Amino acid sequence: MLPSAPLLCLSFLCVPSVGLITPTTCSTTIIHFTNETDRQALLAIKDMMPGDPLDFFSSWNNSVRFCNWKGVTCDRLHQRVIELNLSSTALVGSLSPHGGNLTFLRTLVLDDNNIRGLIPEEIGRLFRLRILSLWNNSFEGKFPANVTHCPNIMYIGAHNMQ
């Protein structure tokens, strides 16, 4: 016999405007992230980094397919983002929690920028993540504990956390 009280399920609801996922109550909704989800997540990352003195994000626009944007590597089969390398690009801003929607991401390198604020806990949802390199930025607060639960993580590098 099942209890009559509502249960909290581990399902997610997708908000179409930006692809943000949030916990919800019991539902049979199945979310299929697509390469459009990846494109929206990348644009959200760009939006959170208004300082771009080297014009790094110049290729991040609708006239260029996102797999051809600077710093982005996609897998050939699914055309999903597997690597994001924004190192040494003099970017200023903060890291968007929408990065947690890049579900195929294996490598995230943000070294040598001026990225501030908290490291979003959503990064811990990247279960394929192997390399997380955040050296020489100005992240604040504690490192999210859930990132260490990524089953494939091989390297975490962070320095200058305030």
Rosetta constraint file for C-alpha pairs under 8 A:
AtomPair CA 6 CA 26 HARMONIC 7.61 0.50
AtomPair CA 7 CA 25 HARMONIC 7.06 0.50
AtomPair CA 7 CA 26 HARMONIC 6.28 0.50
AtomPair CA 8 CA 24 HARMONIC 7.57 0.50
AtomPair CA 8 CA 25 HARMONIC 5.19 0.50
AtomPair CA 8 CA 26 HARMONIC 5.77 0.50
AtomPair CA 9 CA 24 HARMONIC 7.33 0.50
AtomPair CA 9 CA 25 HARMONIC 5.85 0.50
AtomPair CA 9 CA 26 HARMONIC 4.91 0.50
AtomPair CA 9 CA 27 HARMONIC 7.39 0.50
AtomPair CA 10 CA 23 HARMONIC 7.07 0.50
AtomPair CA 10 CA 24 HARMONIC 7.74 0.50
AtomPair CA 10 CA 26 HARMONIC 7.76 0.50
AtomPair CA 11 CA 23 HARMONIC 6.37 0.50
AtomPair CA 11 CA 24 HARMONIC 6.36 0.50
AtomPair CA 11 CA 25 HARMONIC 7.42 0.50
AtomPair CA 11 CA 26 HARMONIC 6.95 0.50
AtomPair CA 11 CA 27 HARMONIC 6.62 0.50
AtomPair CA 11 CA 28 HARMONIC 7.50 0.50
AtomPair CA 11 CA 29 HARMONIC 7.04 0.50
AtomPair CA 11 CA 30 HARMONIC 7.48 0.50
AtomPair CA 12 CA 21 HARMONIC 6.02 0.50
AtomPair CA 12 CA 22 HARMONIC 5.66 0.50
AtomPair CA 12 CA 23 HARMONIC 4.99 0.50
AtomPair CA 12 CA 24 HARMONIC 5.77 0.50
AtomPair CA 12 CA 29 HARMONIC 7.22 0.50
AtomPair CA 12 CA 30 HARMONIC 7.49 0.50
AtomPair CA 12 CA 31 HARMONIC 7.05 0.50
AtomPair CA 13 CA 21 HARMONIC 5.65 0.50
AtomPair CA 13 CA 22 HARMONIC 5.82 0.50
AtomPair CA 13 CA 23 HARMONIC 6.65 0.50
AtomPair CA 13 CA 24 HARMONIC 6.37 0.50
AtomPair CA 13 CA 29 HARMONIC 7.10 0.50
AtomPair CA 13 CA 31 HARMONIC 7.12 0.50
AtomPair CA 14 CA 19 HARMONIC 5.70 0.50
AtomPair CA 14 CA 20 HARMONIC 5.92 0.50
AtomPair CA 14 CA 21 HARMONIC 4.98 0.50
AtomPair CA 14 CA 22 HARMONIC 7.14 0.50
AtomPair CA 14 CA 31 HARMONIC 6.76 0.50
AtomPair CA 15 CA 19 HARMONIC 5.22 0.50
AtomPair CA 15 CA 20 HARMONIC 5.46 0.50
AtomPair CA 15 CA 21 HARMONIC 6.57 0.50
AtomPair CA 16 CA 20 HARMONIC 7.63 0.50
AtomPair CA 18 CA 37 HARMONIC 7.69 0.50
AtomPair CA 18 CA 40 HARMONIC 5.90 0.50
AtomPair CA 18 CA 41 HARMONIC 7.11 0.50
AtomPair CA 18 CA 44 HARMONIC 7.66 0.50
AtomPair CA 18 CA 98 HARMONIC 7.96 0.50
AtomPair CA 19 CA 37 HARMONIC 5.84 0.50
AtomPair CA 19 CA 40 HARMONIC 6.88 0.50
AtomPair CA 19 CA 41 HARMONIC 7.23 0.50
AtomPair CA 19 CA 98 HARMONIC 7.61 0.50
AtomPair CA 19 CA 101 HARMONIC 7.30 0.50
AtomPair CA 20 CA 98 HARMONIC 6.24 0.50
AtomPair CA 20 CA 101 HARMONIC 7.15 0.50
AtomPair CA 21 CA 101 HARMONIC 7.63 0.50
AtomPair CA 33 CA 37 HARMONIC 5.78 0.50
AtomPair CA 33 CA 38 HARMONIC 7.85 0.50
AtomPair CA 33 CA 101 HARMONIC 7.81 0.50
AtomPair CA 33 CA 103 HARMONIC 7.60 0.50
AtomPair CA 34 CA 38 HARMONIC 6.69 0.50
AtomPair CA 34 CA 80 HARMONIC 7.56 0.50
AtomPair CA 35 CA 39 HARMONIC 6.27 0.50
AtomPair CA 35 CA 78 HARMONIC 7.77 0.50
AtomPair CA 35 CA 79 HARMONIC 6.47 0.50
AtomPair CA 35 CA 80 HARMONIC 5.38 0.50
AtomPair CA 35 CA 81 HARMONIC 7.77 0.50
AtomPair CA 36 CA 40 HARMONIC 6.20 0.50
AtomPair CA 37 CA 41 HARMONIC 6.13 0.50
AtomPair CA 37 CA 101 HARMONIC 7.03 0.50
AtomPair CA 37 CA 102 HARMONIC 7.53 0.50
AtomPair CA 38 CA 42 HARMONIC 6.17 0.50
AtomPair CA 38 CA 80 HARMONIC 6.76 0.50
AtomPair CA 38 CA 81 HARMONIC 6.57 0.50
AtomPair CA 38 CA 101 HARMONIC 6.84 0.50
AtomPair CA 38 CA 102 HARMONIC 5.50 0.50
AtomPair CA 39 CA 43 HARMONIC 6.28 0.50
AtomPair CA 39 CA 66 HARMONIC 6.20 0.50
AtomPair CA 40 CA 44 HARMONIC 6.20 0.50
AtomPair CA 41 CA 45 HARMONIC 6.27 0.50
AtomPair CA 41 CA 98 HARMONIC 5.16 0.50
AtomPair CA 41 CA 99 HARMONIC 5.69 0.50
AtomPair CA 41 CA 101 HARMONIC 6.33 0.50
AtomPair CA 41 CA 102 HARMONIC 6.77 0.50
AtomPair CA 42 CA 46 HARMONIC 6.25 0.50
AtomPair CA 42 CA 98 HARMONIC 7.93 0.50
AtomPair CA 42 CA 99 HARMONIC 7.11 0.50
AtomPair CA 43 CA 47 HARMONIC 6.13 0.50
AtomPair CA 43 CA 60 HARMONIC 7.65 0.50
AtomPair CA 44 CA 48 HARMONIC 6.40 0.50
AtomPair CA 44 CA 96 HARMONIC 6.39 0.50
AtomPair CA 44 CA 98 HARMONIC 6.40 0.50
AtomPair CA 44 CA 99 HARMONIC 7.89 0.50
AtomPair CA 45 CA 49 HARMONIC 6.74 0.50
AtomPair CA 45 CA 95 HARMONIC 6.39 0.50
AtomPair CA 45 CA 96 HARMONIC 5.09 0.50
AtomPair CA 45 CA 98 HARMONIC 7.00 0.50
AtomPair CA 45 CA 99 HARMONIC 6.68 0.50
AtomPair CA 46 CA 50 HARMONIC 7.30 0.50
AtomPair CA 46 CA 57 HARMONIC 7.23 0.50
AtomPair CA 48 CA 93 HARMONIC 5.73 0.50
AtomPair CA 48 CA 94 HARMONIC 5.57 0.50
AtomPair CA 48 CA 95 HARMONIC 6.44 0.50
AtomPair CA 48 CA 96 HARMONIC 6.00 0.50
AtomPair CA 49 CA 91 HARMONIC 6.37 0.50
AtomPair CA 49 CA 92 HARMONIC 5.43 0.50
AtomPair CA 49 CA 93 HARMONIC 4.04 0.50
AtomPair CA 49 CA 94 HARMONIC 5.99 0.50
AtomPair CA 49 CA 95 HARMONIC 7.57 0.50
AtomPair CA 49 CA 115 HARMONIC 7.86 0.50
AtomPair CA 50 CA 91 HARMONIC 7.80 0.50
AtomPair CA 50 CA 92 HARMONIC 6.40 0.50
AtomPair CA 50 CA 93 HARMONIC 6.02 0.50
AtomPair CA 51 CA 90 HARMONIC 7.88 0.50
AtomPair CA 51 CA 91 HARMONIC 5.49 0.50
AtomPair CA 51 CA 92 HARMONIC 4.37 0.50
AtomPair CA 51 CA 93 HARMONIC 6.31 0.50
AtomPair CA 52 CA 56 HARMONIC 6.37 0.50
AtomPair CA 52 CA 57 HARMONIC 7.19 0.50
AtomPair CA 52 CA 89 HARMONIC 7.70 0.50
AtomPair CA 52 CA 90 HARMONIC 6.58 0.50
AtomPair CA 52 CA 91 HARMONIC 5.03 0.50
AtomPair CA 52 CA 92 HARMONIC 6.54 0.50
AtomPair CA 53 CA 90 HARMONIC 6.61 0.50
AtomPair CA 53 CA 91 HARMONIC 7.17 0.50
AtomPair CA 54 CA 89 HARMONIC 6.58 0.50
AtomPair CA 54 CA 90 HARMONIC 6.76 0.50
AtomPair CA 56 CA 70 HARMONIC 7.19 0.50
AtomPair CA 56 CA 89 HARMONIC 6.50 0.50
AtomPair CA 57 CA 69 HARMONIC 7.96 0.50
AtomPair CA 57 CA 70 HARMONIC 7.22 0.50
AtomPair CA 59 CA 64 HARMONIC 6.52 0.50
AtomPair CA 59 CA 69 HARMONIC 5.39 0.50
AtomPair CA 59 CA 70 HARMONIC 6.43 0.50
AtomPair CA 60 CA 64 HARMONIC 6.95 0.50
AtomPair CA 60 CA 66 HARMONIC 6.76 0.50
AtomPair CA 60 CA 69 HARMONIC 5.51 0.50
AtomPair CA 60 CA 70 HARMONIC 7.44 0.50
AtomPair CA 61 CA 65 HARMONIC 7.92 0.50
AtomPair CA 61 CA 66 HARMONIC 7.74 0.50
AtomPair CA 64 CA 68 HARMONIC 6.56 0.50
AtomPair CA 64 CA 69 HARMONIC 6.90 0.50
AtomPair CA 65 CA 69 HARMONIC 6.94 0.50
AtomPair CA 66 CA 72 HARMONIC 7.44 0.50
AtomPair CA 67 CA 72 HARMONIC 5.97 0.50
AtomPair CA 67 CA 73 HARMONIC 6.03 0.50
AtomPair CA 67 CA 74 HARMONIC 5.53 0.50
AtomPair CA 67 CA 79 HARMONIC 7.09 0.50
AtomPair CA 67 CA 80 HARMONIC 7.77 0.50
AtomPair CA 67 CA 81 HARMONIC 7.13 0.50
AtomPair CA 68 CA 72 HARMONIC 6.74 0.50
AtomPair CA 68 CA 73 HARMONIC 7.52 0.50
AtomPair CA 71 CA 83 HARMONIC 7.77 0.50
AtomPair CA 71 CA 84 HARMONIC 5.58 0.50
AtomPair CA 71 CA 85 HARMONIC 4.70 0.50
AtomPair CA 71 CA 86 HARMONIC 5.72 0.50
AtomPair CA 72 CA 81 HARMONIC 6.71 0.50
AtomPair CA 72 CA 82 HARMONIC 7.87 0.50
AtomPair CA 72 CA 83 HARMONIC 5.89 0.50
AtomPair CA 72 CA 84 HARMONIC 4.91 0.50
AtomPair CA 72 CA 85 HARMONIC 6.54 0.50
AtomPair CA 73 CA 81 HARMONIC 5.76 0.50
AtomPair CA 73 CA 82 HARMONIC 5.84 0.50
AtomPair CA 73 CA 83 HARMONIC 4.97 0.50
AtomPair CA 73 CA 84 HARMONIC 6.53 0.50
AtomPair CA 74 CA 79 HARMONIC 5.31 0.50
AtomPair CA 74 CA 80 HARMONIC 4.99 0.50
AtomPair CA 74 CA 81 HARMONIC 4.25 0.50
AtomPair CA 74 CA 82 HARMONIC 5.23 0.50
AtomPair CA 74 CA 83 HARMONIC 6.83 0.50
AtomPair CA 75 CA 79 HARMONIC 5.21 0.50
AtomPair CA 75 CA 80 HARMONIC 5.68 0.50
AtomPair CA 75 CA 81 HARMONIC 6.61 0.50
AtomPair CA 75 CA 82 HARMONIC 6.20 0.50
AtomPair CA 76 CA 80 HARMONIC 7.98 0.50
AtomPair CA 80 CA 102 HARMONIC 8.00 0.50
AtomPair CA 80 CA 104 HARMONIC 6.27 0.50
AtomPair CA 81 CA 102 HARMONIC 6.59 0.50
AtomPair CA 81 CA 104 HARMONIC 6.01 0.50
AtomPair CA 81 CA 105 HARMONIC 5.73 0.50
AtomPair CA 82 CA 102 HARMONIC 7.98 0.50
AtomPair CA 82 CA 104 HARMONIC 5.32 0.50
AtomPair CA 82 CA 105 HARMONIC 4.00 0.50
AtomPair CA 82 CA 106 HARMONIC 5.15 0.50
AtomPair CA 82 CA 107 HARMONIC 6.52 0.50
AtomPair CA 83 CA 105 HARMONIC 5.70 0.50
AtomPair CA 83 CA 106 HARMONIC 5.86 0.50
AtomPair CA 83 CA 107 HARMONIC 4.64 0.50
AtomPair CA 83 CA 108 HARMONIC 6.03 0.50
AtomPair CA 84 CA 105 HARMONIC 7.62 0.50
AtomPair CA 84 CA 107 HARMONIC 6.24 0.50
AtomPair CA 84 CA 108 HARMONIC 5.03 0.50
AtomPair CA 84 CA 109 HARMONIC 6.27 0.50
AtomPair CA 85 CA 107 HARMONIC 7.65 0.50
AtomPair CA 85 CA 108 HARMONIC 6.03 0.50
AtomPair CA 85 CA 109 HARMONIC 4.68 0.50
AtomPair CA 85 CA 110 HARMONIC 6.26 0.50
AtomPair CA 86 CA 109 HARMONIC 6.03 0.50
AtomPair CA 86 CA 110 HARMONIC 4.98 0.50
AtomPair CA 86 CA 111 HARMONIC 7.23 0.50
AtomPair CA 87 CA 109 HARMONIC 5.95 0.50
AtomPair CA 87 CA 110 HARMONIC 4.66 0.50
AtomPair CA 87 CA 111 HARMONIC 4.53 0.50
AtomPair CA 87 CA 112 HARMONIC 5.82 0.50
AtomPair CA 87 CA 113 HARMONIC 6.78 0.50
AtomPair CA 88 CA 110 HARMONIC 7.66 0.50
AtomPair CA 88 CA 111 HARMONIC 6.17 0.50
AtomPair CA 88 CA 112 HARMONIC 4.78 0.50
AtomPair CA 88 CA 113 HARMONIC 5.82 0.50
AtomPair CA 89 CA 112 HARMONIC 7.44 0.50
AtomPair CA 89 CA 113 HARMONIC 6.32 0.50
AtomPair CA 90 CA 112 HARMONIC 7.14 0.50
AtomPair CA 90 CA 113 HARMONIC 4.80 0.50
AtomPair CA 90 CA 114 HARMONIC 6.53 0.50
AtomPair CA 91 CA 113 HARMONIC 5.25 0.50
AtomPair CA 91 CA 114 HARMONIC 5.82 0.50
AtomPair CA 91 CA 115 HARMONIC 6.80 0.50
AtomPair CA 92 CA 113 HARMONIC 6.68 0.50
AtomPair CA 92 CA 114 HARMONIC 4.74 0.50
AtomPair CA 92 CA 115 HARMONIC 5.34 0.50
AtomPair CA 92 CA 116 HARMONIC 7.65 0.50
AtomPair CA 93 CA 114 HARMONIC 6.76 0.50
AtomPair CA 93 CA 115 HARMONIC 4.98 0.50
AtomPair CA 93 CA 116 HARMONIC 5.99 0.50
AtomPair CA 94 CA 115 HARMONIC 5.03 0.50
AtomPair CA 94 CA 116 HARMONIC 4.98 0.50
AtomPair CA 94 CA 117 HARMONIC 5.73 0.50
AtomPair CA 94 CA 118 HARMONIC 7.71 0.50
AtomPair CA 95 CA 99 HARMONIC 7.70 0.50
AtomPair CA 95 CA 115 HARMONIC 6.90 0.50
AtomPair CA 95 CA 116 HARMONIC 7.55 0.50
AtomPair CA 95 CA 117 HARMONIC 7.51 0.50
AtomPair CA 95 CA 118 HARMONIC 7.64 0.50
AtomPair CA 95 CA 119 HARMONIC 6.68 0.50
AtomPair CA 95 CA 120 HARMONIC 7.02 0.50
AtomPair CA 96 CA 120 HARMONIC 7.08 0.50
AtomPair CA 97 CA 120 HARMONIC 5.24 0.50
AtomPair CA 97 CA 121 HARMONIC 7.36 0.50
AtomPair CA 97 CA 122 HARMONIC 5.59 0.50
AtomPair CA 97 CA 123 HARMONIC 7.14 0.50
AtomPair CA 98 CA 102 HARMONIC 7.77 0.50
AtomPair CA 98 CA 122 HARMONIC 7.40 0.50
AtomPair CA 99 CA 122 HARMONIC 7.26 0.50
AtomPair CA 99 CA 123 HARMONIC 6.58 0.50
AtomPair CA 100 CA 122 HARMONIC 4.67 0.50
AtomPair CA 100 CA 123 HARMONIC 4.72 0.50
AtomPair CA 100 CA 124 HARMONIC 7.23 0.50
AtomPair CA 100 CA 125 HARMONIC 5.83 0.50
AtomPair CA 100 CA 126 HARMONIC 6.04 0.50
AtomPair CA 101 CA 122 HARMONIC 7.98 0.50
AtomPair CA 101 CA 125 HARMONIC 7.87 0.50
AtomPair CA 101 CA 126 HARMONIC 7.67 0.50
AtomPair CA 102 CA 126 HARMONIC 7.07 0.50
AtomPair CA 103 CA 125 HARMONIC 7.66 0.50
AtomPair CA 103 CA 126 HARMONIC 5.58 0.50
AtomPair CA 103 CA 127 HARMONIC 7.27 0.50
AtomPair CA 103 CA 128 HARMONIC 7.16 0.50
AtomPair CA 104 CA 126 HARMONIC 7.43 0.50
AtomPair CA 104 CA 128 HARMONIC 6.15 0.50
AtomPair CA 104 CA 129 HARMONIC 7.87 0.50
AtomPair CA 105 CA 126 HARMONIC 6.65 0.50
AtomPair CA 105 CA 128 HARMONIC 6.14 0.50
AtomPair CA 105 CA 129 HARMONIC 5.73 0.50
AtomPair CA 106 CA 126 HARMONIC 7.93 0.50
AtomPair CA 106 CA 128 HARMONIC 5.33 0.50
AtomPair CA 106 CA 129 HARMONIC 3.98 0.50
AtomPair CA 106 CA 130 HARMONIC 5.11 0.50
AtomPair CA 106 CA 131 HARMONIC 6.44 0.50
AtomPair CA 107 CA 129 HARMONIC 5.98 0.50
AtomPair CA 107 CA 130 HARMONIC 5.94 0.50
AtomPair CA 107 CA 131 HARMONIC 4.70 0.50
AtomPair CA 107 CA 132 HARMONIC 6.15 0.50
AtomPair CA 108 CA 129 HARMONIC 7.78 0.50
AtomPair CA 108 CA 131 HARMONIC 6.14 0.50
AtomPair CA 108 CA 132 HARMONIC 5.00 0.50
AtomPair CA 108 CA 133 HARMONIC 6.26 0.50
AtomPair CA 109 CA 131 HARMONIC 7.61 0.50
AtomPair CA 109 CA 132 HARMONIC 6.06 0.50
AtomPair CA 109 CA 133 HARMONIC 4.71 0.50
AtomPair CA 109 CA 134 HARMONIC 6.24 0.50
AtomPair CA 110 CA 133 HARMONIC 6.12 0.50
AtomPair CA 110 CA 134 HARMONIC 5.05 0.50
AtomPair CA 110 CA 135 HARMONIC 7.14 0.50
AtomPair CA 111 CA 133 HARMONIC 6.27 0.50
AtomPair CA 111 CA 134 HARMONIC 4.93 0.50
AtomPair CA 111 CA 135 HARMONIC 4.58 0.50
AtomPair CA 111 CA 136 HARMONIC 5.79 0.50
AtomPair CA 111 CA 137 HARMONIC 6.81 0.50
AtomPair CA 112 CA 134 HARMONIC 7.85 0.50
AtomPair CA 112 CA 135 HARMONIC 6.19 0.50
AtomPair CA 112 CA 136 HARMONIC 4.78 0.50
AtomPair CA 112 CA 137 HARMONIC 6.02 0.50
AtomPair CA 113 CA 136 HARMONIC 6.62 0.50
AtomPair CA 113 CA 137 HARMONIC 5.44 0.50
AtomPair CA 114 CA 136 HARMONIC 7.74 0.50
AtomPair CA 114 CA 137 HARMONIC 5.03 0.50
AtomPair CA 114 CA 138 HARMONIC 6.13 0.50
AtomPair CA 115 CA 137 HARMONIC 5.28 0.50
AtomPair CA 115 CA 138 HARMONIC 5.68 0.50
AtomPair CA 115 CA 139 HARMONIC 6.46 0.50
AtomPair CA 116 CA 137 HARMONIC 6.76 0.50
AtomPair CA 116 CA 138 HARMONIC 4.71 0.50
AtomPair CA 116 CA 139 HARMONIC 4.59 0.50
AtomPair CA 116 CA 140 HARMONIC 6.69 0.50
AtomPair CA 117 CA 138 HARMONIC 7.18 0.50
AtomPair CA 117 CA 139 HARMONIC 5.02 0.50
AtomPair CA 117 CA 140 HARMONIC 5.13 0.50
AtomPair CA 117 CA 141 HARMONIC 7.71 0.50
AtomPair CA 118 CA 139 HARMONIC 5.68 0.50
AtomPair CA 118 CA 140 HARMONIC 5.15 0.50
AtomPair CA 118 CA 141 HARMONIC 5.95 0.50
AtomPair CA 118 CA 142 HARMONIC 7.74 0.50
AtomPair CA 119 CA 123 HARMONIC 7.74 0.50
AtomPair CA 119 CA 139 HARMONIC 6.60 0.50
AtomPair CA 119 CA 140 HARMONIC 7.51 0.50
AtomPair CA 119 CA 141 HARMONIC 7.95 0.50
AtomPair CA 119 CA 143 HARMONIC 6.65 0.50
AtomPair CA 119 CA 144 HARMONIC 6.84 0.50
AtomPair CA 120 CA 144 HARMONIC 7.29 0.50
AtomPair CA 121 CA 125 HARMONIC 7.91 0.50
AtomPair CA 121 CA 144 HARMONIC 5.56 0.50
AtomPair CA 121 CA 146 HARMONIC 6.92 0.50
AtomPair CA 121 CA 147 HARMONIC 7.37 0.50
AtomPair CA 122 CA 126 HARMONIC 7.74 0.50
AtomPair CA 123 CA 147 HARMONIC 6.42 0.50
AtomPair CA 124 CA 144 HARMONIC 7.54 0.50
AtomPair CA 124 CA 146 HARMONIC 5.04 0.50
AtomPair CA 124 CA 147 HARMONIC 4.08 0.50
AtomPair CA 124 CA 148 HARMONIC 7.47 0.50
AtomPair CA 124 CA 149 HARMONIC 7.10 0.50
AtomPair CA 124 CA 150 HARMONIC 6.30 0.50
AtomPair CA 125 CA 147 HARMONIC 7.65 0.50
AtomPair CA 125 CA 150 HARMONIC 7.35 0.50
AtomPair CA 126 CA 150 HARMONIC 6.71 0.50
AtomPair CA 127 CA 150 HARMONIC 4.97 0.50
AtomPair CA 127 CA 151 HARMONIC 6.19 0.50
AtomPair CA 127 CA 152 HARMONIC 6.84 0.50
AtomPair CA 128 CA 150 HARMONIC 7.19 0.50
AtomPair CA 128 CA 151 HARMONIC 7.38 0.50
AtomPair CA 128 CA 152 HARMONIC 5.91 0.50
AtomPair CA 128 CA 153 HARMONIC 7.70 0.50
AtomPair CA 129 CA 150 HARMONIC 6.64 0.50
AtomPair CA 129 CA 152 HARMONIC 6.06 0.50
AtomPair CA 129 CA 153 HARMONIC 5.68 0.50
AtomPair CA 130 CA 152 HARMONIC 5.24 0.50
AtomPair CA 130 CA 153 HARMONIC 3.97 0.50
AtomPair CA 130 CA 154 HARMONIC 5.13 0.50
AtomPair CA 130 CA 155 HARMONIC 6.46 0.50
AtomPair CA 131 CA 153 HARMONIC 6.16 0.50
AtomPair CA 131 CA 154 HARMONIC 6.05 0.50
AtomPair CA 131 CA 155 HARMONIC 4.89 0.50
AtomPair CA 131 CA 156 HARMONIC 6.16 0.50
AtomPair CA 132 CA 153 HARMONIC 7.94 0.50
AtomPair CA 132 CA 155 HARMONIC 6.18 0.50
AtomPair CA 132 CA 156 HARMONIC 4.85 0.50
AtomPair CA 132 CA 157 HARMONIC 6.28 0.50
AtomPair CA 133 CA 155 HARMONIC 7.54 0.50
AtomPair CA 133 CA 156 HARMONIC 5.76 0.50
AtomPair CA 133 CA 157 HARMONIC 4.56 0.50
AtomPair CA 133 CA 158 HARMONIC 6.25 0.50
AtomPair CA 134 CA 156 HARMONIC 7.93 0.50
AtomPair CA 134 CA 157 HARMONIC 5.75 0.50
AtomPair CA 134 CA 158 HARMONIC 4.75 0.50
AtomPair CA 134 CA 159 HARMONIC 7.05 0.50
AtomPair CA 135 CA 157 HARMONIC 6.04 0.50
AtomPair CA 135 CA 158 HARMONIC 4.61 0.50
AtomPair CA 135 CA 159 HARMONIC 4.93 0.50
AtomPair CA 135 CA 160 HARMONIC 7.24 0.50
AtomPair CA 136 CA 158 HARMONIC 7.34 0.50
AtomPair CA 136 CA 159 HARMONIC 5.65 0.50
AtomPair CA 136 CA 160 HARMONIC 5.80 0.50
AtomPair CA 137 CA 159 HARMONIC 7.18 0.50
AtomPair CA 137 CA 160 HARMONIC 6.19 0.50
AtomPair CA 137 CA 161 HARMONIC 7.29 0.50
AtomPair CA 138 CA 160 HARMONIC 5.90 0.50
AtomPair CA 138 CA 161 HARMONIC 5.64 0.50
AtomPair CA 138 CA 162 HARMONIC 6.53 0.50
AtomPair CA 139 CA 160 HARMONIC 7.18 0.50
AtomPair CA 139 CA 161 HARMONIC 4.88 0.50
AtomPair CA 139 CA 162 HARMONIC 6.24 0.50
AtomPair CA 140 CA 161 HARMONIC 5.42 0.50
AtomPair CA 140 CA 162 HARMONIC 4.70 0.50
AtomPair CA 141 CA 161 HARMONIC 7.23 0.50
AtomPair CA 141 CA 162 HARMONIC 6.49 0.50
AtomPair CA 144 CA 148 HARMONIC 7.94 0.50
AtomPair CA 145 CA 149 HARMONIC 7.46 0.50
AtomPair CA 146 CA 150 HARMONIC 7.27 0.50
AtomPair CA 148 CA 153 HARMONIC 7.23 0.50
AtomPair CA 149 CA 153 HARMONIC 7.98 0.50
